[in-house]
Amino acid sequence: MQRLKHIGLFIRTNLWIIPLALLLVWLLFRFLDPAPPKVVVMTTGSETGGYHQFGLALKEELAKEDIDLQLRTSRGSLDNLQRLTDGAGEVQLGLIQSGTELLLQPAQRRRLVGLASLYHEPLWLFQRSGLAITRLSDLNDKRVAVGSEGSGTWSVLRGLFIERQDEQRLQQLNSGLWSKMGSSAAVDALLAGQLDAAFLVLPADNHLITRLAAHPEISLINLAQADAFAARLQFLEALEVPRGLLNIAQNVPQQDTKVLSPVAMLVGNQYFHPALTAVVLEAARKVLREGNLLDPPGRFPAGEPMGLELSKEADYYHREGVPFLQRYLPFQVASAIDRYVVLLIPFIAIMIPLLKSMGPLYRWRVRARVFRWYEHLRRIDKLIYSGKIKERYAEEIDGLNKLEGELNHVDVPLSYAHELYSLHLHVRYMIYRLETLQAEDEGTEKPGPA
């Protein structure tokens, strides 16, 4: 029972730590980074394009982690860049084509971070049979589709003609002398004989490429200067399309063919929560794990080539893979643990000295139960030294006797008992001292020692 009393005293002495700890927790939560959102908006491309198809597959994978990826269709890469950098925050993720980021102002580029390159999307140049086009200059008097304005196709072609310093072709490209149309419309027009050639930026297994490859009057152009352009334009690679890759039955292309290829890049803006990086990239890895006709399995997503600086979270993923906790726990659980560990460190750092103060406070509280009686003895001492005690002998002796009786009911832990017994002795000494002074003043016999 006595032990329980002391435990109760210890608890009552240190109850102040509870509201202080709660206040500290509130402050840490208040200034901790907010939890990653469960809804992310990504701008893709046209519904028939490769960007949107990738977005649909990514949406399905992220749904398994309880993340809702909402897709917004667009005209293409340039549209996506505009949405990502307009400061509205309506989209947080986007797909762009390598090289299009070069069109941004430095302030706009600083709003973006690279997450990964996803796959090659070659710049295909198809022609109607018999035209013998091998170089860009051969297109001077031809009817050519150059992609819709704002698309990646249109952007790559601008780069090619700027590099050739072909102002006339660039003016044609900007003035509408060549047809600016989307991929589906360009394929239909080429097959209908309304065009001589068409530029398309699409994955090799896209249904529009398959459709053109199967047509006997359409052929893929082997771009003779592909390696030269790739050497000068770092956002492009020269790829070799093996003979028969697009259609084995019809042997399309009929020879190994060089094409230029940018890569599709996944980028985020300042509104994208960095904690989502690993889960988004892991979902992308699952979507791309089988590769495609030009990209071997496991090649993408990758940290290179990238025209934008990788975020530190993306860089970690490409070097180390998924963070440790996310390998074994659902994303939402792992993310919460990561955040609370960050919270726990300053909490512990602050609480340790506070907890260490609990022992001294308890000792002070116990000793206070004994030492507060010494104030009474000190007051009597002052009366003795001032000579004012003579009229109060009986009153003070009676008070000390009552105090001694109260001390018999004071309960302290055994480790502090010596202080209680010392007080008993001091009280008894003060009673003896007062009785001695009283006897001297009244001329009576002195009392014996206590």
MARFITOR-709768 format. One record per residue (C-alpha): residue number from 1; residue in three letters; chain; x, y, z. Coordinates in steps of 0.2 Angstrom, whole numbers. Layout:
// residues N
NODE   n res chain    xx    yy    zz
NODE NUM ala     A     X     Y     Z
...
// end
This chain:
// residues 450
NODE   n res chain    xx    yy    zz
NODE   1 met     A     0     0     0
NODE   2 gln     A    14    12     5
NODE   3 arg     A    23     8   -12
NODE   4 leu     A     7    12   -21
NODE   5 lys     A     6    29   -12
NODE   6 his     A    23    33   -17
NODE   7 ile     A    20    29   -35
NODE   8 gly     A     4    40   -35
NODE   9 leu     A    15    54   -28
NODE  10 phe     A    28    51   -42
NODE  11 ile     A    14    52   -55
NODE  12 arg     A     5    67   -48
NODE  13 thr     A    22    76   -47
NODE  14 asn     A    25    73   -66
NODE  15 leu     A     8    75   -73
NODE  16 trp     A    14    92   -81
NODE  17 ile     A    24    81   -94
NODE  18 ile     A     8    75  -102
NODE  19 pro     A     0    91  -108
NODE  20 leu     A    18    97  -113
NODE  21 ala     A    21    81  -124
NODE  22 leu     A     3    83  -132
NODE  23 leu     A     8   101  -136
NODE  24 leu     A    24    95  -144
NODE  25 val     A    16    82  -154
NODE  26 trp     A     3    95  -161
NODE  27 leu     A    17   107  -165
NODE  28 leu     A    27    93  -174
NODE  29 phe     A    12    87  -184
NODE  30 arg     A     8   105  -188
NODE  31 phe     A    24   108  -197
NODE  32 leu     A    27    91  -204
NODE  33 asp     A    25    88  -222
NODE  34 pro     A     7    84  -227
NODE  35 ala     A     3    66  -231
NODE  36 pro     A     5    62  -250
NODE  37 pro     A   -11    64  -259
NODE  38 lys     A   -22    49  -265
NODE  39 val     A   -27    59  -281
NODE  40 val     A   -14    64  -294
NODE  41 val     A   -18    72  -311
NODE  42 met     A    -8    68  -326
NODE  43 thr     A    -8    76  -343
NODE  44 thr     A    -6    64  -357
NODE  45 gly     A   -10    66  -375
NODE  46 ser     A   -24    61  -388
NODE  47 glu     A   -34    46  -383
NODE  48 thr     A   -27    36  -398
NODE  49 gly     A    -9    41  -394
NODE  50 gly     A     4    32  -385
NODE  51 tyr     A     5    44  -370
NODE  52 his     A   -13    41  -366
NODE  53 gln     A   -12    22  -368
NODE  54 phe     A     3    22  -356
NODE  55 gly     A    -7    33  -344
NODE  56 leu     A   -21    21  -344
NODE  57 ala     A    -9     7  -339
NODE  58 leu     A    -1    17  -326
NODE  59 lys     A   -18    22  -319
NODE  60 glu     A   -22     3  -317
NODE  61 glu     A    -6    -1  -308
NODE  62 leu     A    -7    14  -296
NODE  63 ala     A   -25     9  -291
NODE  64 lys     A   -18    -6  -283
NODE  65 glu     A    -9     6  -271
NODE  66 asp     A   -25    15  -268
NODE  67 ile     A   -19    30  -278
NODE  68 asp     A   -31    38  -290
NODE  69 leu     A   -22    44  -306
NODE  70 gln     A   -34    55  -316
NODE  71 leu     A   -29    58  -334
NODE  72 arg     A   -31    73  -344
NODE  73 thr     A   -30    72  -363
NODE  74 ser     A   -21    85  -373
NODE  75 arg     A   -14    89  -390
NODE  76 gly     A     3    83  -386
NODE  77 ser     A    19    87  -378
NODE  78 leu     A    19   106  -379
NODE  79 asp     A     2   106  -372
NODE  80 asn     A     8    96  -357
NODE  81 leu     A    22   108  -354
NODE  82 gln     A    11   123  -354
NODE  83 arg     A    -1   114  -341
NODE  84 leu     A    13   109  -330
NODE  85 thr     A    21   126  -330
NODE  86 asp     A     6   138  -329
NODE  87 gly     A     6   139  -310
NODE  88 ala     A   -12   133  -309
NODE  89 gly     A    -8   117  -301
NODE  90 glu     A   -22   108  -310
NODE  91 val     A   -10    94  -315
NODE  92 gln     A     5    87  -306
NODE  93 leu     A    12    74  -318
NODE  94 gly     A    14    74  -337
NODE  95 leu     A    22    65  -352
NODE  96 ile     A    33    75  -363
NODE  97 gln     A    45    71  -377
NODE  98 ser     A    63    74  -375
NODE  99 gly     A    69    90  -383
NODE 100 thr     A    52    99  -380
NODE 101 glu     A    58   106  -364
NODE 102 leu     A    71   116  -373
NODE 103 leu     A    57   127  -379
NODE 104 leu     A    54   133  -361
NODE 105 gln     A    61   149  -353
NODE 106 pro     A    73   145  -338
NODE 107 ala     A    60   151  -325
NODE 108 gln     A    48   138  -332
NODE 109 arg     A    61   124  -333
NODE 110 arg     A    64   127  -314
NODE 111 arg     A    46   122  -311
NODE 112 leu     A    49   105  -317
NODE 113 val     A    58    89  -311
NODE 114 gly     A    63    74  -321
NODE 115 leu     A    56    57  -315
NODE 116 ala     A    61    45  -329
NODE 117 ser     A    63    42  -347
NODE 118 leu     A    50    29  -352
NODE 119 tyr     A    52    22  -370
NODE 120 his     A    59    27  -387
NODE 121 glu     A    45    35  -398
NODE 122 pro     A    54    35  -415
NODE 123 leu     A    51    49  -428
NODE 124 trp     A    44    38  -442
NODE 125 leu     A    44    45  -459
NODE 126 phe     A    32    35  -471
NODE 127 gln     A    30    38  -489
NODE 128 arg     A    20    32  -503
NODE 129 ser     A    29    20  -514
NODE 130 gly     A    40    26  -528
NODE 131 leu     A    45    43  -521
NODE 132 ala     A    63    38  -516
NODE 133 ile     A    64    50  -502
NODE 134 thr     A    80    48  -491
NODE 135 arg     A    84    65  -485
NODE 136 leu     A    74    80  -478
NODE 137 ser     A    78    90  -493
NODE 138 asp     A    68    77  -504
NODE 139 leu     A    52    83  -495
NODE 140 asn     A    53   101  -503
NODE 141 asp     A    40    99  -516
NODE 142 lys     A    30    85  -507
NODE 143 arg     A    13    85  -497
NODE 144 val     A    19    81  -479
NODE 145 ala     A    10    79  -463
NODE 146 val     A    20    86  -449
NODE 147 gly     A    10    83  -434
NODE 148 ser     A    -3    94  -425
NODE 149 glu     A     4   110  -418
NODE 150 gly     A     9   107  -400
NODE 151 ser     A    13    89  -403
NODE 152 gly     A    30    81  -401
NODE 153 thr     A    31    77  -419
NODE 154 trp     A    29    96  -424
NODE 155 ser     A    42   100  -410
NODE 156 val     A    55    88  -416
NODE 157 leu     A    53    94  -434
NODE 158 arg     A    56   112  -429
NODE 159 gly     A    73   106  -421
NODE 160 leu     A    78    96  -436
NODE 161 phe     A    75   111  -448
NODE 162 ile     A    83   123  -436
NODE 163 glu     A    98   112  -436
NODE 164 arg     A    99   111  -455
NODE 165 gln     A    97   131  -455
NODE 166 asp     A    83   128  -468
NODE 167 glu     A    73   144  -465
NODE 168 gln     A    62   141  -480
NODE 169 arg     A    57   124  -473
NODE 170 leu     A    54   131  -456
NODE 171 gln     A    43   145  -464
NODE 172 gln     A    33   132  -473
NODE 173 leu     A    32   122  -456
NODE 174 asn     A    25   138  -447
NODE 175 ser     A    15   145  -461
NODE 176 gly     A     4   130  -465
NODE 177 leu     A    11   125  -482
NODE 178 trp     A    13   108  -474
NODE 179 ser     A    -1   100  -466
NODE 180 lys     A    -2   101  -447
NODE 181 met     A   -13    86  -442
NODE 182 gly     A   -14    73  -429
NODE 183 ser     A    -7    55  -431
NODE 184 ser     A   -24    47  -435
NODE 185 ala     A   -29    60  -448
NODE 186 ala     A   -11    59  -456
NODE 187 val     A   -12    40  -457
NODE 188 asp     A   -29    41  -465
NODE 189 ala     A   -24    55  -478
NODE 190 leu     A    -8    46  -482
NODE 191 leu     A   -17    30  -486
NODE 192 ala     A   -30    39  -496
NODE 193 gly     A   -17    47  -507
NODE 194 gln     A   -20    65  -500
NODE 195 leu     A    -2    65  -494
NODE 196 asp     A    15    60  -501
NODE 197 ala     A    23    57  -484
NODE 198 ala     A    19    59  -465
NODE 199 phe     A    30    61  -450
NODE 200 leu     A    23    52  -435
NODE 201 val     A    31    50  -417
NODE 202 leu     A    23    34  -410
NODE 203 pro     A    29    18  -401
NODE 204 ala     A    34     5  -413
NODE 205 asp     A    19    -6  -408
NODE 206 asn     A     6     7  -410
NODE 207 his     A    -9     2  -420
NODE 208 leu     A    -6    16  -433
NODE 209 ile     A    12    11  -436
NODE 210 thr     A     5    -7  -438
NODE 211 arg     A    -8    -1  -450
NODE 212 leu     A     4     8  -461
NODE 213 ala     A    17    -6  -461
NODE 214 ala     A     4   -18  -468
NODE 215 his     A    -1    -7  -483
NODE 216 pro     A     8   -12  -499
NODE 217 glu     A     9     5  -506
NODE 218 ile     A    17    13  -490
NODE 219 ser     A    35    11  -486
NODE 220 leu     A    46    17  -471
NODE 221 ile     A    60    29  -476
NODE 222 asn     A    78    25  -471
NODE 223 leu     A    84    43  -466
NODE 224 ala     A   102    44  -473
NODE 225 gln     A   107    57  -461
NODE 226 ala     A   100    50  -445
NODE 227 asp     A   117    48  -436
NODE 228 ala     A   122    66  -440
NODE 229 phe     A   107    73  -433
NODE 230 ala     A   108    62  -417
NODE 231 ala     A   126    68  -415
NODE 232 arg     A   120    86  -415
NODE 233 leu     A   104    85  -406
NODE 234 gln     A   107    77  -389
NODE 235 phe     A    88    74  -386
NODE 236 leu     A    88    62  -401
NODE 237 glu     A    95    45  -404
NODE 238 ala     A    98    36  -420
NODE 239 leu     A    90    19  -419
NODE 240 glu     A    91     5  -431
NODE 241 val     A    74    -4  -435
NODE 242 pro     A    79   -22  -440
NODE 243 arg     A    72   -29  -457
NODE 244 gly     A    55   -36  -455
NODE 245 leu     A    52   -29  -437
NODE 246 leu     A    36   -20  -441
NODE 247 asn     A    28   -34  -451
NODE 248 ile     A    37   -50  -453
NODE 249 ala     A    25   -57  -465
NODE 250 gln     A    27   -43  -477
NODE 251 asn     A    45   -40  -473
NODE 252 val     A    43   -22  -467
NODE 253 pro     A    54   -13  -467
NODE 254 gln     A    63   -23  -481
NODE 255 gln     A    80   -18  -475
NODE 256 asp     A    88   -12  -459
NODE 257 thr     A    82     6  -457
NODE 258 lys     A    88    21  -448
NODE 259 val     A    76    32  -439
NODE 260 leu     A    78    46  -426
NODE 261 ser     A    70    44  -409
NODE 262 pro     A    67    55  -395
NODE 263 val     A    61    47  -378
NODE 264 ala     A    45    49  -369
NODE 265 met     A    49    57  -352
NODE 266 leu     A    38    57  -336
NODE 267 val     A    40    74  -327
NODE 268 gly     A    32    82  -312
NODE 269 asn     A    30   100  -307
NODE 270 gln     A    31   109  -290
NODE 271 tyr     A    14   102  -285
NODE 272 phe     A    19    84  -287
NODE 273 his     A    22    77  -269
NODE 274 pro     A    40    69  -269
NODE 275 ala     A    34    55  -258
NODE 276 leu     A    24    48  -273
NODE 277 thr     A    40    47  -284
NODE 278 ala     A    45    29  -279
NODE 279 val     A    27    22  -280
NODE 280 val     A    24    30  -297
NODE 281 leu     A    41    24  -305
NODE 282 glu     A    38     7  -298
NODE 283 ala     A    21     7  -306
NODE 284 ala     A    29    13  -322
NODE 285 arg     A    42    -1  -321
NODE 286 lys     A    28   -14  -320
NODE 287 val     A    19    -6  -335
NODE 288 leu     A    35    -7  -345
NODE 289 arg     A    43   -23  -339
NODE 290 glu     A    40   -32  -355
NODE 291 gly     A    48   -19  -366
NODE 292 asn     A    42   -17  -384
NODE 293 leu     A    49   -20  -401
NODE 294 leu     A    63    -7  -399
NODE 295 asp     A    66    -7  -381
NODE 296 pro     A    72   -23  -372
NODE 297 pro     A    63   -29  -356
NODE 298 gly     A    70   -20  -341
NODE 299 arg     A    77    -5  -351
NODE 300 phe     A    65     8  -344
NODE 301 pro     A    60    17  -334
NODE 302 ala     A    78    25  -333
NODE 303 gly     A    87    40  -327
NODE 304 glu     A    95    43  -344
NODE 305 pro     A    93    51  -356
NODE 306 met     A    84    65  -347
NODE 307 gly     A    83    83  -353
NODE 308 leu     A    78    89  -335
NODE 309 glu     A    87    87  -319
NODE 310 leu     A    81    72  -309
NODE 311 ser     A    73    75  -292
NODE 312 lys     A    83    67  -278
NODE 313 glu     A    69    54  -275
NODE 314 ala     A    69    49  -293
NODE 315 asp     A    88    48  -293
NODE 316 tyr     A    88    37  -277
NODE 317 tyr     A    75    26  -286
NODE 318 his     A    85    23  -301
NODE 319 arg     A   101    20  -291
NODE 320 glu     A    94    10  -277
NODE 321 gly     A    76     4  -282
NODE 322 val     A    61     5  -271
NODE 323 pro     A    64    12  -253
NODE 324 phe     A    66    -2  -240
NODE 325 leu     A    49     0  -231
NODE 326 gln     A    39     0  -248
NODE 327 arg     A    47   -17  -253
NODE 328 tyr     A    37   -25  -239
NODE 329 leu     A    23   -14  -234
NODE 330 pro     A     9    -6  -244
NODE 331 phe     A    13    12  -250
NODE 332 gln     A     1    21  -238
NODE 333 val     A     8    12  -223
NODE 334 ala     A    26    14  -228
NODE 335 ser     A    24    32  -231
NODE 336 ala     A    15    35  -214
NODE 337 ile     A    30    26  -205
NODE 338 asp     A    43    36  -215
NODE 339 arg     A    34    52  -210
NODE 340 tyr     A    32    47  -191
NODE 341 val     A    50    42  -190
NODE 342 val     A    55    59  -195
NODE 343 leu     A    43    66  -182
NODE 344 leu     A    49    54  -169
NODE 345 ile     A    67    59  -169
NODE 346 pro     A    64    78  -164
NODE 347 phe     A    51    72  -152
NODE 348 ile     A    63    60  -143
NODE 349 ala     A    77    73  -143
NODE 350 ile     A    66    85  -134
NODE 351 met     A    58    72  -122
NODE 352 ile     A    74    64  -116
NODE 353 pro     A    79    80  -105
NODE 354 leu     A    61    82   -99
NODE 355 leu     A    60    64   -94
NODE 356 lys     A    77    66   -85
NODE 357 ser     A    69    80   -75
NODE 358 met     A    56    68   -68
NODE 359 gly     A    67    61   -54
NODE 360 pro     A    74    77   -48
NODE 361 leu     A    56    84   -47
NODE 362 tyr     A    50    69   -37
NODE 363 arg     A    65    71   -25
NODE 364 trp     A    61    89   -23
NODE 365 arg     A    43    85   -20
NODE 366 val     A    47    72    -6
NODE 367 arg     A    59    83     2
NODE 368 ala     A    47    98     2
NODE 369 arg     A    35    87    13
NODE 370 val     A    49    87    26
NODE 371 phe     A    58   104    23
NODE 372 arg     A    43   115    24
NODE 373 trp     A    42   112    43
NODE 374 tyr     A    59   119    45
NODE 375 glu     A    52   136    41
NODE 376 his     A    43   135    57
NODE 377 leu     A    59   131    67
NODE 378 arg     A    67   146    58
NODE 379 arg     A    54   158    63
NODE 380 ile     A    56   153    81
NODE 381 asp     A    75   155    79
NODE 382 lys     A    72   173    74
NODE 383 leu     A    61   176    88
NODE 384 ile     A    74   170   100
NODE 385 tyr     A    88   181    92
NODE 386 ser     A    77   196    93
NODE 387 gly     A    72   194   111
NODE 388 lys     A    53   193   107
NODE 389 ile     A    51   175   112
NODE 390 lys     A    49   178   131
NODE 391 glu     A    30   182   129
NODE 392 arg     A    27   167   118
NODE 393 tyr     A    36   152   127
NODE 394 ala     A    20   142   130
NODE 395 glu     A    12   146   113
NODE 396 glu     A    27   140   103
NODE 397 ile     A    31   125   114
NODE 398 asp     A    13   120   112
NODE 399 gly     A    14   122    93
NODE 400 leu     A    30   112    92
NODE 401 asn     A    22    98   101
NODE 402 lys     A     8    98    89
NODE 403 leu     A    20    98    75
NODE 404 glu     A    29    83    82
NODE 405 gly     A    12    74    82
NODE 406 glu     A     9    79    64
NODE 407 leu     A    26    72    59
NODE 408 asn     A    22    55    65
NODE 409 his     A     9    54    51
NODE 410 val     A    21    60    37
NODE 411 asp     A    24    46    25
NODE 412 val     A    40    47    14
NODE 413 pro     A    50    33     5
NODE 414 leu     A    63    24    15
NODE 415 ser     A    77    32     5
NODE 416 tyr     A    71    49    12
NODE 417 ala     A    67    43    30
NODE 418 his     A    84    50    37
NODE 419 glu     A    78    67    33
NODE 420 leu     A    61    65    42
NODE 421 tyr     A    70    58    58
NODE 422 ser     A    82    73    57
NODE 423 leu     A    67    84    57
NODE 424 his     A    60    75    73
NODE 425 leu     A    77    78    82
NODE 426 his     A    77    96    77
NODE 427 val     A    59    99    83
NODE 428 arg     A    63    90   100
NODE 429 tyr     A    79   100   101
NODE 430 met     A    69   116    98
NODE 431 ile     A    56   111   112
NODE 432 tyr     A    71   108   124
NODE 433 arg     A    79   124   120
NODE 434 leu     A    63   134   123
NODE 435 glu     A    59   125   139
NODE 436 thr     A    77   129   145
NODE 437 leu     A    76   148   140
NODE 438 gln     A    59   148   149
NODE 439 ala     A    66   140   165
NODE 440 glu     A    80   153   165
NODE 441 asp     A    69   168   163
NODE 442 glu     A    57   162   177
NODE 443 gly     A    71   156   188
NODE 444 thr     A    65   138   189
NODE 445 glu     A    74   122   187
NODE 446 lys     A    80   118   169
NODE 447 pro     A    72   103   161
NODE 448 gly     A    83    88   157
NODE 449 pro     A    89    84   140
NODE 450 ala     A    76    78   127
// end
